[in-house]
Amino acid sequence: MKKVAIGVDIGGTNTAIGVVDELGNVVAKGNISTRTDGDVDRYVDDLSSAIHELINSVKLLNPEIEIQGIGIGAPNANYYAGTIEYAANLAFKGVVPLVKLLKLKFPELKAISMTNDANAAAIGEMIYGGAVGMKNFVMYTLGTGVGSGIVVNGDLVYGDDGFAGECGHTTLIPGGRLCGCGALGHFEAYCSAPGMKRTAFELLVKYNATDSLLADKSFNELDSKMIFDAAERGDKVANEVFEQTGKWLGQGFADTAHHLSPEAIFLFGGPTAAGDYIFKPAKESMEKHLLTSFKNKIQILPSQLKPGDAAIVGASALVYQELNKM
């Protein structure tokens, strides 16, 4: 009997689904659109159907497979309550009891659990990735937003209400940019992929850089991959975007280090594919902002999970963690 778990990663536009074995290998994958109309019931129907189809396809190849449960990573997910609550980057309004709704669809499964998408990535890193053997580390996810998962003494930190670890919504620049949550100056408004885009346009205006490779891009068109490609070709604006983003990251990481004294800070997400363009200035900035007693102790490392599968694998790891508690 081969044991597997279902991993679900809910993003703003797409929901990825995967069947993952106990070694962290993705056996099969699928995806659905994350509904933009806010209709929770239809979304749960879509998700359940996609999961059933994936399970059936896998069992056709190996009837001995046993599904252990479903692990879900989602923005603003409350681990304790099994709910998604007031997620700024999702169309669903208010409090969504997703785990309860899925348990009605899959009553036979041993474990259905959900946590913040960044927490899921941290669990995956701890079980399958570069944090194996580490007891104290922080995972930062850079994407549409900036998420974080905190591990202290080998345990994920959820706090009293299940929402601990929102480092992306710490104030980086008082009175600064408007964040997606409605507040001003948050880490996320500067160091997410959209934050990098905003920085690029600010610099284009600052330098009147009509000769930049980014100058002919519309705001909706530009993304972090285009900024990286331009940096590789020596574009001044693109290179400064990475330099400035790295400085802001390092400033935020220094705060994290002072609060938690982790062994390492892991980075996951699209912008991290830029490598030293972002890691080097982030490390230099962090060291600059650290107290002397913290200097040269904390690593900044890329996630060791396979980029295309990391979120799914991280979510599935939640199932095995839950089963170990039973």
Secondary structure by P-SEA (a helix, b strand, c coil): cbbbbbbbbbcccbbbbbbbcccccccccccccccccccaaaaaaaaaaaaaaaaaaaaaacccccccbbbbbbccccccccccccccccccccccaaaaaaaaacccccccccccaaaaaaaaaaccccccccccbbbbbbccbbbbbbbcccccccccccccccccccccccccccccccccccccccccaaaaaaaaaaaaaaaccccccccccccccccaaaaaaaaaaccaaaaaaaaaaaaaaaaaaaaaaaaccccbbbbbccccccccccaaaaaaaaaaaccccccccccccccccccccaaaaaaaaaaaaaaaac
